[in-house]
Amino acid sequence: MRHLSVGLGLILLAAGCASGAARTAGNTASPQNAPPAVKPSTTSTALQDTVGLGPQYPSTYQRHPTPPVLIRNATIMTATGQEIQSGSILFRDGRIVAVGTNVEAPSDATVVDGKGKWVTPGVIDTHSHLGVYAAPGTFAESDGNEATNPVTAEVWAEHSFWPQDPQIPLAIAGGVTTIQALPGSANLIGGRSAVLKLIPARSVQEMKFPGAHYGLKMACGENPKRVYGQRGGPSTRMGNMAGYRAAFIQAQLYRRRWDKWNKDHEGDSPERNLRNESLAEVLRGNIYVQNHCYRADEMMQMLDLAHEFGFKIRSFHHAVEAYKIADVLAREGTAVSIWSDWWGFKEEAMDGIYENAALVQQAGGRVVIHSDDASGIQRLNQEAAKAMYHGRRAGIPITRDQAVRWFTANPAWVLGLDSIVGTLEPGKMADVVLWSADPLSVYARALQVYNDGWLVYDRNDPAHQPKTDFTLGQP
């Protein structure tokens, strides 16, 4: 039997969808060695401060109405420091209602027997190129790098994102519920990210996480040098730094002009500049810097750049030498989005070690296991497990809860969504994964994936195994 395509299927579903705007919940208890909690902002994805135009390309995400669900008799890994044996979790109307050992099922609930199974929050990937570098990977789908200028803060990843990327259902089957789709790293400043709920959809706007901050992709080191060294520069690391500084100087001037006009409305408004609008929102703290950077010395340089212009770097990405400056990263409150054991593929990535994540955690930093890969995103739980055991073998007592937080709660913080997703607590969005076995095991498979309470994927039910139009009818 041929499966209903995502494009056609969602047309039929759309009429019955209810609004799913994000709501906030209380703070979670801090686990061992976790950095202090930072109050998440409720700033929307719209540019409102600089040019006062209100929402631009707003989210049209709609929560799918579903009956209550109770998963019972499972091991619940809450990512709040608790691992509940023979536990239950109840969610209704897209929100978690109760987690514990004595949770009663409402009369209209779907009851799932979790005996011998495990439950975690939905997996979150802070560094994905799904949709912007879509399969089958031909030139036609290569839309991640606007490699025409070293600074392209004006471009937005969502305007390249293809919701029919056949890699999306594979990531969902790996337990992933939220991604940050980023531009590539050819440019010093590559453009805005898109924070998306990983669901079948007809448009990227239907996937955009309501209320999520945009990220700004920046890149250090070899990539901008390689791409622009023979095309007018930069050709050196000092050229890279000069390029960042020049861009933010222009953004400062742009912000001041708009601030003055918004205050007194004297004369005509300043001319809009999309590049400077994005950078001005970084300066205001409304857009989070997501910085591709490998070497410790360059991360230190980028922190100095952030100090010069008064913004924060939310996360360094890849950061294979983060262990060398773990104390600095903890003090700065800058996370690292890293791999468990991938390095050595170019000169700036040579000095990686297996204990990178564990050493940053030990220093009090915030660790995220990311993918940057359409295959790796399907197994982020296993990547976290590898990093946990690498640390333990080195004598660093990484807990199971900390390892789970590396692919749930901590990436939620990087995206500014930690009050909404990332842990299993009453009031939070019901992004929930039921695993066949201990998720920190190579034997675990995601059996069911719930996104905002909606059963998006069920390994045992073809009716809940989304397919894209691209793969429709393929054997």
Rosetta blueprint (number, residue, H / E / L):
1 M L
2 R L
3 H L
4 L L
5 S L
6 V H
7 G H
8 L H
9 G H
10 L H
11 I H
12 L H
13 L H
14 A H
15 A L
16 G L
17 C L
18 A E
19 S E
20 G L
21 A L
22 A L
23 R L
24 T L
25 A L
26 G L
27 N L
28 T L
29 A L
30 S L
31 P L
32 Q L
33 N L
34 A L
35 P L
36 P L
37 A L
38 V L
39 K L
40 P L
41 S L
42 T L
43 T L
44 S L
45 T L
46 A L
47 L E
48 Q L
49 D L
50 T L
51 V L
52 G L
53 L L
54 G E
55 P L
56 Q L
57 Y L
58 P L
59 S L
60 T L
61 Y L
62 Q E
63 R E
64 H L
65 P L
66 T L
67 P L
68 P L
69 V E
70 L E
71 I E
72 R E
73 N E
74 A E
75 T E
76 I E
77 M E
78 T L
79 A L
80 T L
81 G L
82 Q L
83 E E
84 I E
85 Q E
86 S E
87 G E
88 S E
89 I E
90 L E
91 F E
92 R E
93 D L
94 G L
95 R E
96 I E
97 V E
98 A E
99 V E
100 G E
101 T L
102 N L
103 V L
104 E L
105 A L
106 P L
107 S L
108 D L
109 A L
110 T E
111 V E
112 V E
113 D E
114 G L
115 K L
116 G L
117 K L
118 W E
119 V E
120 T E
121 P E
122 G L
123 V E
124 I E
125 D E
126 T E
127 H E
128 S E
129 H L
130 L L
131 G L
132 V L
133 Y E
134 A L
135 A L
136 P L
137 G L
138 T L
139 F H
140 A H
141 E H
142 S E
143 D L
144 G L
145 N L
146 E L
147 A L
148 T L
149 N L
150 P L
151 V E
152 T L
153 A L
154 E L
155 V L
156 W E
157 A H
158 E H
159 H H
160 S L
161 F L
162 W L
163 P L
164 Q L
165 D L
166 P L
167 Q H
168 I H
169 P H
170 L H
171 A H
172 I H
173 A H
174 G L
175 G L
176 V E
177 T E
178 T E
179 I E
180 Q E
181 A E
182 L L
183 P L
184 G L
185 S L
186 A L
187 N L
188 L L
189 I E
190 G E
191 G E
192 R E
193 S L
194 A E
195 V E
196 L E
197 K E
198 L L
199 I L
200 P L
201 A L
202 R L
203 S L
204 V H
205 Q H
206 E H
207 M L
208 K E
209 F L
210 P L
211 G L
212 A L
213 H L
214 Y L
215 G E
216 L E
217 K E
218 M E
219 A E
220 C L
221 G L
222 E H
223 N H
224 P H
225 K H
226 R H
227 V H
228 Y H
229 G L
230 Q L
231 R L
232 G L
233 G L
234 P L
235 S L
236 T L
237 R H
238 M H
239 G H
240 N H
241 M H
242 A H
243 G H
244 Y H
245 R H
246 A H
247 A H
248 F H
249 I H
250 Q H
251 A H
252 Q H
253 L H
254 Y H
255 R H
256 R H
257 R H
258 W H
259 D H
260 K H
261 W H
262 N H
263 K H
264 D H
265 H L
266 E L
267 G L
268 D L
269 S L
270 P L
271 E L
272 R L
273 N L
274 L H
275 R H
276 N H
277 E H
278 S H
279 L H
280 A H
281 E H
282 V H
283 L H
284 R H
285 G L
286 N L
287 I L
288 Y E
289 V E
290 Q E
291 N E
292 H E
293 C E
294 Y L
295 R L
296 A H
297 D H
298 E H
299 M H
300 M H
301 Q H
302 M H
303 L H
304 D H
305 L H
306 A H
307 H H
308 E H
309 F H
310 G L
311 F L
312 K L
313 I E
314 R E
315 S E
316 F E
317 H E
318 H E
319 A L
320 V L
321 E L
322 A H
323 Y H
324 K H
325 I H
326 A H
327 D H
328 V H
329 L H
330 A H
331 R H
332 E H
333 G L
334 T L
335 A E
336 V E
337 S E
338 I E
339 W L
340 S L
341 D L
342 W L
343 W L
344 G L
345 F L
346 K L
347 E H
348 E H
349 A H
350 M L
351 D L
352 G L
353 I L
354 Y L
355 E L
356 N H
357 A H
358 A H
359 L H
360 V H
361 Q H
362 Q H
363 A L
364 G L
365 G L
366 R L
367 V E
368 V E
369 I E
370 H L
371 S L
372 D L
373 D L
374 A L
375 S L
376 G H
377 I H
378 Q H
379 R H
380 L H
381 N H
382 Q H
383 E H
384 A H
385 A H
386 K H
387 A H
388 M H
389 Y H
390 H H
391 G H
392 R H
393 R H
394 A L
395 G L
396 I L
397 P L
398 I L
399 T L
400 R H
401 D H
402 Q H
403 A H
404 V H
405 R H
406 W L
407 F L
408 T L
409 A H
410 N H
411 P H
412 A H
413 W H
414 V H
415 L L
416 G L
417 L L
418 D L
419 S L
420 I L
421 V L
422 G L
423 T L
424 L L
425 E L
426 P L
427 G L
428 K L
429 M E
430 A L
431 D L
432 V E
433 V E
434 L E
435 W E
436 S L
437 A L
438 D L
439 P L
440 L L
441 S L
442 V L
443 Y L
444 A L
445 R L
446 A E
447 L E
448 Q E
449 V E
450 Y E
451 N E
452 D L
453 G L
454 W E
455 L E
456 V E
457 Y E
458 D E
459 R L
460 N L
461 D L
462 P H
463 A H
464 H H
465 Q L
466 P L
467 K L
468 T L
469 D L
470 F L
471 T L
472 L L
473 G L
474 Q L
475 P L
